[in-house]
Amino acid sequence: MDTVPNDVLLEIFSYLDSEDLQECMLVNKKFELCAKTSELWDRLVKKTFVDYEKVAIDVPHPRVVHQICTAIDDAICFMVGRENTEDESMEIPTINDIWTRAYLNLSHSEFVTLPKMLLALQHLRNLSLRKNLMKTFPDDVGLLVNLTIIDLSLNRLKEIPRSIGLLANLTYLDLSKNQIEKVSPAIGGLRLVETLDLSENMLTLIPSEIFGMESLECLFLCYNQLVVLPAEVGKATKLKRLIVCDNHLTEIPREIGLATTIDDLDISKNKISTLPDEFWNLVNMETLGLTSNNLPCISSSITKMSKLKQLFIAVNPLQYLPYELCFSTEIDIYVDHEQINRSLYRWGAITGSLIIDDYQFDDSDDEDDEI
């Protein structure tokens, strides 16, 4: 078979399905190279991976087809690997195995809307549409029932449709750096999402249903225009990281004290002048960001946060620190020059680590953030 011309092999392989092609990859190096030819997988994408009965497609988008083939090829290379081609005990990956591993990267593609061809990729798990020009998201996105990871950052989306709640298998959703003004309460239906990034949008309110997402561990809401944090935050039973810096919050709901799983909280650069007593019940807190607010003091109840390692309090009109905090050797306390100069005799009593934090407001955009 080594003498068979490549074009003849390709013609023969063109009649095979994906599982047969994968078996051919294990025969020898020549078969492997021919079976991985992009034209073969282009055809498979059009007749196997795309369900034309569910989505009407006249001409598949060439960029999408190319990236689908690349994703499939990379996944196969990872699972099959040339060094394993002679391993008889190795299991041949199925189509579902391939899509589980495949990462479809359509970032920087100048898409104005979601390519309709994608809606037919029923097995797709990992999709990046980062840095495109999309202003809307189609309601029939719910057809992508197996998606677990989707990156929609750096687009021009203004709202999140109800259909997003149909992606029941999502675990990671990145909607950062858009122009989102409204999030549908249907987002609460994403029961498996562990990380949700809504930072750098134009949100003034968020639906309370977000905190009903049963698996939510990391929530990023920084650089918005939020004026209130819903009291339902106390219902987030698995939340570990909550980043709400650079908003317009004037208070924190007392119910936050019920979200005791939080170990990283940043509410810096808001307009908060007081913290409720229940706030100090966050006993698993390790990193607490309070920088640039209007806090005149820190409650002695902070000692309840026995796991606290870093406390950021620069750019606040603090007059003193609690006696107990001054003598803690376990906490790094970040302050500014003015605070020390204003109350030197009090700060001088600190036996722990006192760190000067020259807090800078940097509004410059990263080059990659430009849309």
NORWO-V453244 format. One record per backbone hydrogen bond with DSSP energy under -1.0 kcal/mol. NH is the residue of the N-H (numbers start at 0). CO is the residue of the C=O. If there is no record, write none. Layout:
NH;CO, NH;CO
This chain:
3;0, 8;4, 9;5, 10;6, 11;7, 12;8, 13;9, 14;11, 15;12, 20;16, 21;17, 22;18, 23;19, 24;20, 25;22, 26;23, 31;27, 32;28, 33;29, 34;30, 35;31, 36;33, 40;36, 41;37, 42;38, 43;39, 44;40, 45;41, 46;42, 47;43, 48;43, 51;49, 53;50, 54;50, 64;60, 65;61, 66;62, 67;63, 68;64, 69;65, 70;66, 71;67, 72;68, 73;69, 74;70, 75;71, 76;72, 77;73, 78;74, 79;75, 83;80, 84;81, 86;83, 87;85, 89;86, 97;93, 98;94, 99;95, 100;96, 101;97, 103;125, 105;127, 107;129, 117;114, 118;115, 119;116, 120;117, 121;119, 123;120, 126;148, 127;103, 128;150, 130;152, 132;110, 134;111, 140;137, 142;139, 143;140, 144;142, 146;143, 147;124, 148;124, 149;171, 150;126, 151;173, 153;175, 155;133, 157;134, 159;181, 163;160, 164;161, 165;162, 166;163, 167;165, 169;166, 170;147, 171;147, 172;194, 173;149, 174;196, 176;198, 178;156, 180;157, 181;157, 183;159, 186;183, 187;184, 188;185, 189;186, 190;188, 193;170, 194;170, 195;217, 196;172, 197;219, 199;221, 201;179, 209;206, 210;207, 211;208, 212;209, 215;212, 216;193, 217;193, 218;240, 219;195, 220;242, 222;244, 224;202, 226;203, 232;229, 233;230, 234;231, 235;232, 236;234, 239;216, 240;216, 241;263, 242;218, 243;265, 245;267, 247;225, 255;252, 256;253, 257;254, 258;255, 259;257, 261;258, 262;239, 263;239, 264;286, 265;241, 266;288, 268;290, 270;248, 278;275, 279;276, 280;277, 281;278, 282;280, 284;281, 285;262, 286;262, 287;309, 288;264, 289;311, 291;313, 293;271, 301;298, 302;299, 303;300, 304;301, 305;303, 307;304, 308;285, 309;285, 310;331, 311;287, 312;333, 317;315, 318;295, 325;321, 326;322, 327;324, 331;308, 332;352, 333;310, 334;354, 339;335, 340;336, 341;337, 342;338, 346;342, 347;343, 348;345, 349;346, 350;325, 354;332, 356;334, 358;356, 361;359, 368;365
